[in-house]
Amino acid sequence: MTLTLKNTRFVAKAILSEGQRPRELSRTMPPHPLSYMELPYDPEYTLYNSRLTPEKLDTATDDEMYWAVRTNVIFRHTGELPIEISGPDAEKLLNKVFTRNISKLKPGRCSYQFACYHDGGMITDGVLLRLEQNKFWMAQADGDLFSWYKAHAEDLDVKITDPNVWISQVQGPRSLDLLKEVIDNPLPEPFRYFDCAEMSIANQTCWISRSGFTNELGWEIYLLPDTDIAAIGNHIMEVGKKFDILLTGTPVFRARRIEAGLLNAGSDFGENTTPFEAGLGNFVEFDDRNFIGRKALEASDKKCRTWGMRVNNGVAQLGKNILLDDKIVGHVCSSGYSPYQECGVCIVRMDDAVNGPGTKVKVKCVDGSLQDAELCRLPMYDEERLIPRGKLIDIPTKPISSK
């Protein structure tokens, strides 16, 4: 659901007005507590986990946002939804729900996780934080895992709650330099990729994880209730001025996360997609756990059908628009334009696993034309994901063809 510009601005401003908070609107589509930063920039919002998140901002063009996250630093307020799972049986429940073993995850570490239905279809994914031995936050993508936890928690000593935590992301090659300047105390050592730790910004407690949705260097901040969240946000923006920090919306992630092969729940996979079809088979662990969906996944086809695709002279139209010998052979799941690669980029799911990287096809584009395209592996570059780990300092200043 994308709200119109006029209605969106009205709703966001109304919900943010203290003392005049529309009860129903604030319950069904609450804005991020730092949304006031976005209101001067003609925002358009979409619903994500029943939260308002900025689909568009006029702080910059889509291409300018792309280059900002690749070369500098950006600030974005997301609709991710952290759910808290705590208690003596928290680990037991999560090992039942997720396909990866939770027992190996130590406090202060994060883990990419997803849940499946009994038939092996995927529900949604996210980043799991282990705050303490028996306390976790699952920062999920769009979808309903809360009910799934509750449905499978019978006879377990576990609490499932919404901690009313909000997430913002700071991403880009200069993001860790900014983090060092905004926190009140020295950065923990080490603070590795997918570490998480409690920190203080503007004398306000928060949690920060070395993660993000760009495959660039970056961190996410978990904003807690009963703290001065505005003080944190304002301090980040104030210190960020000397870094030329850019406030962004969804377009900053679109092409970059496609290039990186970071899948979006609901578009790149869903209830009719198995992890193997989605190219996520490495995150299914057939160990001694009897996790939900295991039997179906053991019997399923293990071939990948999800790939990247580069499009010459166009941006692919979403849907069943991939053709080979005039026959439809695949589905465009996500699509955008990469200023770095100077071509359209996609995540696609093919009908037949025989069509993989190197397959040349035709694709219908948003302008109605039919263009040449070629399937490729994901990620499209930085195959070892060294950039978000801080092990590859590769800051492009111009398109790859100009190198």
MITORPA-831288 format. One line per 5 residues: for each residue x, y, z of N, C-alpha, C. Coordinates in steps of 0.2 Angstrom, whole numbers, plus 5000, padded with zeros to 4 digits. Layout:
<recs>
X:Y:Z:X:Y:Z:X:Y:Z ~ ...
</recs>
This chain:
<recs>
5004:4994:5000:5000:5000:5000:5004:5006:5000 ~ 5004:5010:4995:5008:5016:4994:5003:5022:4995 ~ 5004:5026:5000:4999:5032:5001:5001:5038:4997 ~ 4996:5042:4995:4997:5047:4991:5001:5052:4995 ~ 5004:5057:4991:5009:5062:4994:5005:5066:4999
4999:5069:4997:4995:5073:5001:4993:5070:5007 ~ 4990:5064:5006:4987:5060:5012:4993:5058:5017 ~ 4999:5056:5014:5004:5053:5018:5007:5059:5022 ~ 5008:5065:5020:5010:5070:5024:5006:5072:5029 ~ 4999:5072:5028:4994:5073:5033:4994:5068:5038
4994:5062:5036:4994:5056:5041:5000:5057:5046 ~ 5006:5057:5043:5012:5057:5047:5012:5063:5051 ~ 5011:5069:5049:5011:5075:5053:5006:5074:5059 ~ 5000:5072:5057:4995:5071:5062:4997:5066:5068 ~ 4999:5060:5065:5001:5055:5070:5007:5058:5075
5011:5062:5072:5017:5064:5076:5015:5070:5081 ~ 5009:5073:5080:5007:5079:5084:5005:5076:5091 ~ 5009:5078:5096:5008:5076:5103:5001:5079:5105 ~ 4997:5075:5108:4991:5078:5111:4985:5077:5106 ~ 4987:5076:5100:4982:5075:5095:4983:5069:5091
4985:5064:5094:4987:5058:5090:4981:5054:5089 ~ 4979:5053:5082:4973:5048:5081:4975:5041:5083 ~ 4971:5039:5087:4972:5032:5090:4972:5027:5085 ~ 4967:5027:5081:4967:5021:5076:4973:5021:5071 ~ 4975:5027:5069:4980:5028:5064:4987:5026:5067
4988:5028:5073:4994:5027:5077:4995:5020:5078 ~ 4989:5016:5079:4990:5009:5080:4991:5005:5074 ~ 4988:5007:5069:4988:5003:5063:4994:5005:5058 ~ 4996:5011:5058:5002:5013:5054:5006:5018:5057 ~ 5009:5016:5062:5013:5021:5066:5019:5023:5062
5022:5030:5062:5028:5032:5059:5034:5031:5064 ~ 5039:5030:5060:5046:5030:5064:5046:5036:5069 ~ 5049:5035:5075:5050:5041:5079:5054:5047:5076 ~ 5058:5045:5071:5062:5051:5068:5059:5053:5062 ~ 5053:5051:5060:5050:5053:5054:5049:5061:5053
5050:5065:5059:5050:5072:5058:5055:5074:5053 ~ 5061:5071:5053:5066:5073:5049:5064:5072:5041 ~ 5060:5068:5040:5058:5067:5033:5052:5072:5030 ~ 5048:5074:5035:5043:5078:5033:5044:5084:5028 ~ 5050:5088:5029:5051:5093:5024:5053:5091:5017
5054:5085:5016:5056:5083:5009:5051:5079:5005 ~ 5044:5081:5006:5039:5078:5002:5039:5071:5002 ~ 5039:5067:5008:5039:5060:5008:5033:5057:5005 ~ 5034:5051:5003:5029:5046:5001:5030:5040:5005 ~ 5025:5037:5009:5026:5032:5013:5023:5025:5010
5026:5020:5012:5022:5013:5011:5022:5010:5018 ~ 5017:5005:5018:5017:5001:5025:5021:4995:5024 ~ 5025:4994:5030:5030:4989:5030:5030:4986:5038 ~ 5027:4980:5039:5026:4978:5045:5021:4982:5049 ~ 5016:4985:5045:5011:4990:5048:5014:4996:5050
5020:4997:5048:5024:5004:5050:5025:5008:5044 ~ 5025:5014:5045:5026:5019:5039:5033:5019:5038 ~ 5035:5018:5032:5043:5019:5030:5043:5023:5023 ~ 5048:5027:5023:5048:5032:5017:5050:5028:5010 ~ 5045:5028:5006:5046:5025:4999:5050:5030:4995
5049:5037:4996:5052:5042:4992:5053:5048:4996 ~ 5059:5051:4995:5061:5058:4998:5064:5062:4992 ~ 5063:5069:4993:5066:5073:4987:5073:5076:4990 ~ 5076:5072:4995:5083:5075:4997:5088:5074:4991 ~ 5087:5069:4986:5091:5068:4981:5088:5063:4976
5091:5063:4970:5088:5058:4965:5090:5051:4967 ~ 5086:5046:4964:5088:5039:4965:5095:5038:4964 ~ 5098:5040:4958:5105:5039:4957:5110:5042:4962 ~ 5108:5048:4964:5112:5052:4969:5112:5048:4976 ~ 5106:5045:4978:5106:5041:4984:5110:5035:4983
5110:5032:4977:5114:5026:4976:5122:5027:4977 ~ 5124:5033:4973:5131:5035:4974:5133:5037:4981 ~ 5128:5040:4985:5130:5042:4992:5131:5035:4996 ~ 5127:5030:4995:5129:5024:4999:5135:5020:4997 ~ 5137:5021:4991:5143:5018:4988:5149:5022:4990
5149:5028:4991:5155:5032:4991:5155:5036:4998 ~ 5150:5037:5002:5150:5041:5008:5146:5038:5013 ~ 5140:5041:5015:5136:5039:5021:5129:5041:5020 ~ 5125:5037:5022:5117:5038:5022:5114:5036:5028 ~ 5108:5040:5029:5104:5038:5036:5097:5037:5033
5095:5031:5035:5088:5029:5033:5084:5026:5039 ~ 5078:5028:5040:5073:5026:5045:5069:5020:5042 ~ 5069:5014:5045:5066:5008:5042:5060:5006:5045 ~ 5056:5001:5042:5050:4998:5045:5052:4991:5048 ~ 5058:4990:5049:5059:4983:5051:5056:4982:5058
5054:4976:5060:5050:4975:5066:5054:4970:5071 ~ 5057:4973:5076:5060:4968:5081:5055:4965:5086 ~ 5055:4959:5086:5051:4955:5091:5056:4952:5096 ~ 5054:4952:5102:5058:4949:5108:5056:4942:5110 ~ 5061:4938:5110:5059:4931:5112:5064:4930:5118
5061:4929:5124:5065:4928:5130:5063:4923:5134 ~ 5067:4921:5139:5065:4915:5144:5070:4909:5143 ~ 5069:4905:5148:5074:4899:5148:5073:4894:5142 ~ 5067:4894:5138:5066:4890:5132:5066:4894:5126 ~ 5069:4900:5126:5069:4905:5120:5074:4901:5115
5079:4899:5116:5083:4895:5111:5080:4889:5109 ~ 5076:4885:5113:5073:4879:5110:5068:4881:5105 ~ 5064:4887:5107:5059:4889:5102:5062:4891:5095 ~ 5067:4895:5096:5070:4897:5090:5073:4892:5085 ~ 5076:4887:5089:5079:4881:5085:5073:4877:5082
5067:4878:5084:5061:4874:5081:5059:4878:5075 ~ 5059:4885:5076:5056:4889:5071:5061:4890:5065 ~ 5067:4891:5066:5072:4893:5061:5076:4887:5058 ~ 5078:4888:5052:5082:4883:5049:5089:4882:5051 ~ 5092:4888:5054:5099:4888:5056:5099:4887:5063
5104:4883:5066:5105:4882:5073:5107:4888:5077 ~ 5102:4890:5082:5103:4895:5086:5109:4894:5091 ~ 5110:4888:5093:5114:4886:5099:5121:4889:5098 ~ 5123:4890:5092:5130:4892:5090:5131:4900:5091 ~ 5125:4903:5091:5125:4910:5091:5127:4913:5099
5132:4917:5099:5134:4919:5106:5131:4926:5107 ~ 5130:4927:5114:5128:4934:5115:5132:4939:5112 ~ 5129:4945:5110:5133:4950:5106:5135:4948:5099 ~ 5131:4943:5096:5132:4942:5089:5125:4942:5086 ~ 5125:4943:5079:5119:4942:5075:5119:4937:5070
5113:4935:5068:5113:4929:5063:5107:4930:5058 ~ 5109:4929:5052:5103:4930:5047:5099:4923:5047 ~ 5092:4924:5048:5088:4918:5049:5082:4919:5045 ~ 5079:4914:5043:5072:4914:5040:5068:4908:5043 ~ 5061:4908:5043:5057:4903:5045:5053:4900:5039
5051:4894:5039:5047:4891:5034:5041:4888:5037 ~ 5036:4887:5032:5030:4883:5034:5032:4876:5034 ~ 5027:4872:5036:5028:4864:5036:5029:4861:5029 ~ 5027:4865:5024:5028:4862:5017:5035:4865:5014 ~ 5039:4868:5018:5045:4871:5015:5045:4878:5012
5039:4881:5011:5038:4887:5009:5040:4892:5014 ~ 5043:4898:5012:5046:4903:5016:5041:4908:5019 ~ 5042:4910:5025:5037:4915:5028:5041:4922:5028 ~ 5046:4923:5031:5050:4929:5030:5057:4928:5034 ~ 5061:4933:5033:5068:4933:5035:5069:4939:5040
5076:4939:5042:5078:4945:5046:5084:4943:5049 ~ 5086:4948:5054:5093:4947:5058:5091:4946:5065 ~ 5094:4941:5067:5092:4939:5074:5098:4941:5079 ~ 5097:4945:5084:5102:4947:5089:5101:4943:5095 ~ 5107:4941:5097:5107:4938:5104:5110:4943:5109
5105:4946:5113:5107:4951:5117:5110:4948:5124 ~ 5107:4943:5126:5109:4939:5132:5108:4932:5131 ~ 5110:4927:5135:5109:4920:5134:5102:4918:5133 ~ 5097:4921:5136:5090:4920:5135:5086:4925:5133 ~ 5089:4930:5129:5085:4936:5127:5088:4937:5119
5083:4937:5115:5084:4938:5108:5079:4944:5105 ~ 5082:4947:5100:5077:4951:5096:5078:4948:5089 ~ 5072:4947:5085:5072:4946:5078:5070:4952:5075 ~ 5074:4955:5071:5072:4961:5067:5070:4958:5060 ~ 5064:4958:5059:5061:4954:5054:5059:4959:5048
5059:4956:5042:5057:4959:5036:5049:4959:5037 ~ 5046:4961:5032:5038:4962:5032:5035:4954:5032 ~ 5031:4953:5036:5028:4947:5037:5026:4946:5044 ~ 5022:4940:5046:5020:4939:5052:5023:4933:5055 ~ 5028:4934:5059:5032:4929:5063:5029:4929:5070
5026:4934:5073:5024:4935:5080:5019:4929:5081 ~ 5014:4928:5077:5009:4923:5078:5012:4916:5077 ~ 5017:4916:5073:5021:4909:5072:5024:4907:5078 ~ 5028:4912:5081:5031:4910:5088:5026:4908:5093 ~ 5020:4912:5093:5015:4910:5098:5012:4903:5097
5011:4902:5091:5008:4895:5089:5012:4889:5091 ~ 5019:4890:5091:5023:4885:5092:5027:4885:5099 ~ 5024:4889:5103:5027:4890:5110:5024:4886:5115 ~ 5019:4882:5114:5015:4878:5119:5020:4874:5123 ~ 5019:4874:5129:5023:4870:5134:5030:4873:5135
5032:4878:5132:5039:4881:5133:5039:4887:5137 ~ 5044:4888:5141:5045:4893:5146:5048:4899:5142 ~ 5044:4903:5138:5046:4908:5134:5041:4914:5134 ~ 5044:4920:5133:5039:4926:5132:5041:4929:5125 ~ 5035:4930:5122:5036:4933:5115:5032:4940:5116
5036:4945:5115:5033:4952:5116:5036:4957:5110 ~ 5032:4962:5109:5035:4968:5105:5038:4973:5110 ~ 5045:4974:5109:5048:4978:5114:5047:4986:5112 ~ 5044:4987:5106:5043:4994:5104:5049:4997:5102 ~ 5053:4994:5099:5060:4996:5097:5060:4998:5089
5063:5003:5087:5063:5005:5080:5070:5005:5078 ~ 5071:5004:5071:5078:5004:5068:5079:5009:5063 ~ 5085:5012:5063:5087:5016:5058:5094:5013:5056 ~ 5096:5014:5049:5102:5012:5046:5107:5018:5044 ~ 5113:5017:5046:5118:5021:5043:5123:5017:5039
5123:5018:5033:5127:5014:5028:5132:5018:5024 ~ 5137:5015:5022:5142:5018:5017:5149:5017:5020 ~ 5154:5018:5015:5161:5017:5017:5163:5022:5023 ~ 5160:5027:5024:5162:5032:5030:5158:5031:5036 ~ 5154:5026:5036:5149:5025:5042:5152:5023:5048
5157:5019:5048:5161:5018:5055:5164:5024:5057 ~ 5167:5028:5053:5170:5034:5055:5165:5038:5059 ~ 5159:5039:5056:5154:5043:5059:5152:5039:5066 ~ 5151:5033:5066:5149:5030:5072:5154:5031:5078 ~ 5161:5031:5076:5166:5033:5082:5165:5040:5084
5162:5044:5080:5161:5051:5083:5155:5052:5086 ~ 5150:5048:5085:5143:5050:5088:5142:5046:5095 ~ 5146:5041:5096:5145:5037:5102:5148:5040:5108 ~ 5146:5040:5114:5149:5043:5120:5155:5040:5122 ~ 5156:5034:5121:5162:5030:5123:5165:5027:5118
5171:5025:5118:5175:5021:5113:5171:5015:5110 ~ 5172:5014:5104:5169:5008:5101:5172:5002:5104 ~ 5168:4997:5105:5170:4991:5107:5175:4988:5103 ~ 5180:4984:5106:5185:4981:5102:5185:4973:5104 ~ 5184:4969:5099:5183:4971:5092:5175:4972:5091
5174:4975:5085:5167:4976:5083:5166:4974:5076 ~ 5165:4968:5075:5166:4964:5069:5159:4964:5065 ~ 5159:4963:5059:5153:4962:5055:5148:4957:5059 ~ 5142:4959:5060:5137:4955:5063:5138:4954:5071 ~ 5142:4959:5073:5142:4960:5081:5137:4965:5083
5135:4964:5089:5130:4969:5091:5132:4971:5099 ~ 5130:4977:5101:5132:4979:5107:5128:4985:5110 ~ 5127:4985:5116:5123:4991:5119:5128:4997:5119 ~ 5126:5003:5117:5130:5009:5117:5126:5015:5119 ~ 5130:5020:5119:5126:5027:5121:5128:5032:5116
5122:5035:5114:5123:5041:5110:5119:5047:5113 ~ 5122:5053:5113:5119:5059:5117:5116:5057:5123 ~ 5120:5053:5127:5118:5050:5134:5112:5046:5134 ~ 5110:5043:5128:5104:5039:5128:5106:5032:5126 ~ 5104:5027:5129:5106:5020:5128:5102:5017:5122
5106:5014:5118:5103:5011:5112:5107:5004:5110 ~ 5105:5000:5106:5109:4994:5103:5111:4996:5096 ~ 5117:4994:5094:5120:4995:5088:5122:4988:5085 ~ 5121:4986:5079:5123:4980:5076:5127:4982:5069 ~ 5132:4978:5068:5136:4979:5062:5133:4976:5056
5127:4978:5054:5123:4975:5049:5120:4980:5044 ~ 5116:4978:5039:5112:4983:5035:5110:4979:5029 ~ 5107:4983:5024:5103:4980:5019:5106:4983:5012 ~ 5113:4984:5012:5116:4987:5006:5122:4983:5004 ~ 5125:4979:5008:5131:4975:5007:5137:4980:5007
5136:4986:5010:5141:4991:5011:5143:4991:5018 ~ 5149:4994:5020:5150:4995:5027:5144:4999:5030 ~ 5143:4997:5036:5137:5000:5039:5135:4997:5046 ~ 5130:5001:5049:5128:4999:5056:5120:5001:5056 ~ 5117:4997:5061:5110:4998:5062:5109:5000:5069
5105:5005:5071:5104:5007:5077:5097:5005:5080 ~ 5096:5002:5085:5090:5000:5088:5088:5005:5094 ~ 5083:5009:5092:5080:5014:5096:5075:5012:5101 ~ 5077:5013:5108:5073:5010:5113:5067:5015:5116 ~ 5062:5012:5118:5057:5016:5121:5059:5019:5128
5056:5024:5130:5058:5027:5136:5065:5030:5136 ~ 5067:5032:5130:5074:5036:5129:5072:5042:5125 ~ 5076:5047:5124:5076:5053:5120:5078:5051:5113 ~ 5074:5048:5109:5076:5046:5103:5078:5052:5098 ~ 5074:5057:5099:5076:5063:5095:5083:5066:5096
5085:5065:5103:5092:5067:5104:5097:5063:5100 ~ 5096:5057:5100:5100:5052:5096:5100:5054:5089 ~ 5094:5054:5086:5094:5056:5079:5097:5063:5077 ~ 5095:5068:5081:5098:5074:5080:5106:5075:5080 ~ 5108:5071:5085:5115:5071:5086:5119:5067:5080
5116:5062:5078:5119:5059:5072:5119:5063:5066 ~ 5113:5067:5065:5113:5072:5059:5118:5078:5060 ~ 5118:5080:5066:5123:5086:5067:5130:5084:5066 ~ 5132:5078:5069:5139:5076:5068:5140:5074:5061 ~ 5135:5071:5058:5135:5069:5051:5136:5075:5046
5135:5081:5048:5135:5086:5043:5142:5087:5040 ~ 5147:5085:5044:5154:5086:5041:5156:5080:5037 ~ 5152:5075:5037:5152:5069:5033:5148:5069:5026 ~ 5144:5075:5026:5139:5076:5021:5134:5070:5021 ~ 5132:5068:5027:5127:5063:5027:5120:5065:5024
5117:5059:5020:5111:5060:5016:5106:5056:5019 ~ 5100:5060:5021:5094:5056:5023:5091:5053:5017 ~ 5089:5047:5017:5086:5044:5011:5080:5040:5012 ~ 5077:5037:5007:5071:5033:5007:5073:5026:5004 ~ 5068:5022:5002:5069:5016:4999:5074:5015:4993
5074:5020:4989:5078:5020:4982:5085:5019:4984 ~ 5088:5021:4990:5095:5020:4991:5097:5013:4991 ~ 5092:5008:4993:5094:5001:4994:5092:4997:4987 ~ 5088:5000:4983:5085:4995:4978:5090:4992:4973 ~ 5094:4996:4970:5099:4993:4965:5105:4990:4969
5107:4993:4974:5113:4991:4978:5111:4984:4981 ~ 5105:4983:4984:5104:4977:4987:5103:4971:4982 ~ 5100:4973:4976:5099:4968:4970:5106:4966:4968 ~ 5111:4971:4967:5118:4969:4965:5121:4964:4970 ~ 5119:4965:4976:5122:4962:4982:5119:4955:4983
5113:4954:4979:5110:4947:4980:5106:4947:4987 ~ 5104:4953:4990:5101:4953:4996:5093:4952:4995 ~ 5090:4947:4996:5083:4946:4994:5078:4949:4998 ~ 5073:4951:4995:5067:4955:4999:5061:4950:5000 ~ 5059:4949:5006:5054:4945:5008:5048:4947:5004
5044:4943:5001:5037:4945:4998:5038:4946:4991 ~ 5044:4948:4988:5045:4949:4981:5050:4944:4978 ~ 5055:4943:4982:5061:4938:4979:5059:4931:4982 ~ 5056:4930:4987:5053:4923:4989:5047:4924:4993 ~ 5044:4919:4994:5037:4919:4998:5035:4912:5000
5029:4911:5001:5026:4905:5004:5026:4899:4999 ~ 5027:4901:4992:5028:4895:4987:5035:4894:4985 ~ 5040:4897:4988:5047:4897:4987:5050:4893:4992 ~ 5054:4888:4991:5059:4885:4996:5065:4889:4996 ~ 5069:4888:5002:5075:4891:5002:5080:4889:4996
5080:4883:4994:5084:4880:4989:5082:4884:4982 ~ 5076:4885:4981:5074:4888:4975:5076:4896:4975 ~ 5076:4898:4981:5078:4905:4982:5086:4906:4982 ~ 5090:4901:4982:5097:4901:4982:5099:4902:4989 ~ 5095:4900:4994:5097:4901:5001:5098:4894:5005
5100:4889:5001:5100:4883:5004:5106:4882:5009 ~ 5111:4886:5008:5117:4886:5013:5114:4888:5020 ~ 5108:4891:5021:5106:4893:5027:5101:4888:5030 ~ 5101:4882:5027:5097:4876:5030:5101:4871:5033 ~ 5101:4870:5039:5106:4865:5042:5102:4859:5045
5103:4853:5041:5100:4847:5043:5104:4844:5048 ~ 5104:4846:5055:5108:4844:5060:5103:4839:5064 ~ 5104:4839:5071:5099:4835:5075:5093:4838:5077 ~ 5091:4844:5075:5085:4848:5076:5079:4846:5072 ~ 5073:4846:5074:5068:4844:5070:5064:4851:5069
5067:4855:5065:5064:4862:5064:5058:4861:5059 ~ 5053:4866:5060:5047:4866:5056:5049:4867:5048 ~ 5047:4862:5044:5048:4862:5037:5054:4857:5035 ~ 5057:4854:5040:5063:4850:5039:5061:4844:5034 ~ 5056:4841:5036:5054:4835:5032:5053:4837:5024
5049:4842:5023:5048:4844:5016:5054:4846:5013 ~ 5058:4850:5016:5065:4852:5013:5069:4847:5012 ~ 5070:4841:5016:5074:4836:5015:5072:4832:5008 ~ 5065:4832:5007:5063:4829:5001:5062:4834:4995 ~ 5064:4840:4995:5063:4845:4990:5068:4845:4985
5067:4848:4979:5072:4849:4974:5077:4854:4977 ~ 5084:4852:4977:5089:4857:4980:5092:4861:4974 ~ 5089:4862:4968:5092:4866:4963:5090:4873:4964 ~ 5094:4878:4963:5093:4885:4963:5090:4887:4957 ~ 5085:4892:4958:5081:4895:4952:5081:4902:4952
5085:4905:4957:5085:4912:4958:5092:4915:4957 ~ 5092:4920:4952:5098:4923:4950:5098:4930:4949 ~ 5103:4933:4947:5103:4940:4945:5102:4941:4938 ~ 5101:4946:4935:5100:4948:4928:5102:4955:4926 ~ 5106:4956:4921:5108:4962:4919:5104:4963:4912
5102:4969:4912:5097:4971:4906:5101:4977:4902 ~ 5102:4976:4896:5104:4981:4891:5099:4986:4890 ~ 5100:4992:4890:5096:4998:4888:5089:4998:4891 ~ 5088:4996:4897:5082:4996:4900:5081:4994:4907 ~ 5076:4995:4910:5074:4992:4917:5068:4988:4916
5069:4982:4919:5064:4976:4918:5058:4978:4921 ~ 5052:4976:4918:5046:4976:4921:5045:4970:4926 ~ 5042:4971:4932:5041:4965:4936:5036:4961:4933 ~ 5037:4954:4935:5032:4949:4933:5035:4944:4928 ~ 5030:4940:4925:5032:4935:4921:5034:4938:4914
5040:4941:4914:5042:4945:4908:5049:4943:4905 ~ 5051:4937:4907:5057:4934:4904:5056:4929:4898 ~ 5059:4930:4892:5057:4926:4887:5064:4923:4884 ~ 5063:4917:4882:5068:4913:4878:5065:4909:4872 ~ 5067:4911:4866:5064:4908:4860:5056:4909:4860
5055:4916:4862:5048:4918:4862:5043:4915:4867 ~ 5046:4911:4872:5042:4908:4877:5044:4911:4884 ~ 5039:4912:4888:5040:4915:4895:5044:4909:4899 ~ 5049:4911:4902:5053:4906:4905:5055:4908:4913 ~ 5053:4914:4915:5055:4916:4921:5051:4923:4924
5052:4924:4930:5049:4930:4933:5054:4935:4936 ~ 5053:4941:4934:5057:4947:4937:5054:4948:4944 ~ 5058:4947:4949:5056:4948:4956:5057:4955:4958 ~ 5063:4958:4957:5065:4964:4959:5069:4967:4953 ~ 5068:4974:4952:5071:4977:4947:5073:4984:4948
5079:4987:4945:5081:4993:4946:5086:4995:4941 ~ 5089:5001:4942:5095:5003:4937:5101:5004:4941 ~ 5107:5002:4939:5113:5002:4943:5117:5008:4939 ~ 5118:5014:4942:5122:5019:4939:5130:5016:4939 ~ 5132:5012:4943:5138:5009:4943:5140:5004:4937
5135:5000:4936:5136:4995:4931:5133:4998:4924 ~ 5129:5003:4925:5126:5007:4919:5121:5002:4915 ~ 5117:4998:4919:5112:4994:4916:5107:4992:4921 ~ 5101:4990:4918:5096:4987:4923:5099:4981:4926 ~ 5097:4980:4933:5098:4975:4937:5092:4972:4940
5092:4965:4940:5086:4962:4943:5088:4956:4947 ~ 5083:4954:4951:5083:4947:4954:5077:4943:4951 ~ 5079:4937:4948:5074:4934:4944:5073:4927:4947 ~ 5068:4924:4946:5066:4917:4947:5064:4913:4941 ~ 5068:4908:4939:5067:4905:4933:5062:4899:4934
5058:4897:4929:5054:4892:4929:5057:4885:4929 ~ 5063:4885:4926:5067:4879:4925:5074:4880:4927 ~ 5077:4876:4932:5083:4877:4935:5089:4876:4929 ~ 5087:4873:4923:5092:4873:4918:5094:4880:4916 ~ 5090:4885:4916:5092:4891:4914:5095:4895:4920
5102:4896:4919:5106:4899:4925:5110:4904:4922 ~ 5116:4906:4926:5120:4911:4924:5123:4910:4917 ~ 5123:4915:4913:5126:4915:4906:5120:4914:4901 ~ 5114:4912:4903:5108:4912:4899:5106:4918:4896 ~ 5106:4919:4890:5104:4925:4886:5097:4925:4885
5093:4930:4887:5086:4930:4886:5084:4937:4884 ~ 5077:4938:4883:5074:4944:4881:5070:4946:4887 ~ 5069:4952:4889:5064:4954:4894:5060:4960:4893 ~ 5054:4960:4895:5050:4966:4894:5052:4972:4899 ~ 5052:4978:4897:5054:4983:4901:5049:4988:4903
5050:4992:4907:5045:4997:4910:5042:5002:4905 ~ 5046:5003:4899:5044:5008:4894:5041:5004:4889 ~ 5040:4997:4890:5036:4993:4885:5040:4990:4879 ~ 5047:4992:4879:5051:4989:4875:5054:4982:4877 ~ 5056:4978:4872:5059:4971:4873:5067:4972:4872
5070:4970:4878:5078:4971:4878:5081:4965:4879 ~ 5088:4965:4877:5092:4959:4878:5094:4959:4886 ~ 5095:4953:4888:5097:4953:4895:5101:4946:4896 ~ 5105:4946:4902:5109:4939:4903:5108:4938:4910 ~ 5107:4932:4912:5107:4929:4919:5114:4929:4922
5115:4931:4928:5122:4931:4931:5121:4928:4939 ~ 5127:4927:4942:5127:4925:4949:5126:4931:4953 ~ 5124:4929:4959:5123:4934:4965:5128:4933:4970 ~ 5131:4938:4973:5131:4945:4971:5134:4946:4964 ~ 5133:4952:4961:5135:4953:4955:5143:4955:4955
5145:4957:4960:5152:4959:4962:5153:4958:4969 ~ 5160:4959:4971:5161:4957:4978:5158:4951:4981 ~ 5160:4945:4977:5157:4939:4978:5158:4936:4985 ~ 5164:4938:4988:5166:4936:4995:5163:4940:5001 ~ 5159:4945:4999:5156:4950:5003:5161:4953:5008
5167:4956:5005:5172:4959:5009:5171:4966:5011 ~ 5167:4969:5007:5165:4976:5008:5162:4977:5015 ~ 5156:4974:5016:5153:4975:5023:5157:4973:5029 ~ 5162:4969:5027:5166:4966:5033:5172:4971:5034 ~ 5173:4976:5030:5178:4981:5030:5185:4978:5028
5185:4973:5024:5191:4970:5021:5192:4972:5014 ~ 5188:4976:5011:5189:4978:5005:5187:4986:5004 ~ 5192:4990:5004:5190:4997:5003:5190:4999:4996 ~ 5184:4998:4993:5183:4999:4986:5178:5005:4985 ~ 5180:5011:4984:5175:5016:4984:5175:5019:4977
5170:5017:4973:5169:5019:4966:5167:5026:4965 ~ 5171:5029:4961:5169:5036:4960:5166:5038:4953 ~ 5165:5032:4949:5162:5033:4942:5160:5026:4940 ~ 5156:5025:4935:5154:5019:4932:5160:5014:4931 ~ 5158:5008:4931:5163:5003:4930:5166:5003:4923
5162:5005:4918:5165:5005:4911:5170:5011:4910 ~ 5170:5016:4915:5175:5021:4915:5181:5020:4918 ~ 5182:5014:4921:5188:5012:4925:5194:5011:4920
</recs>
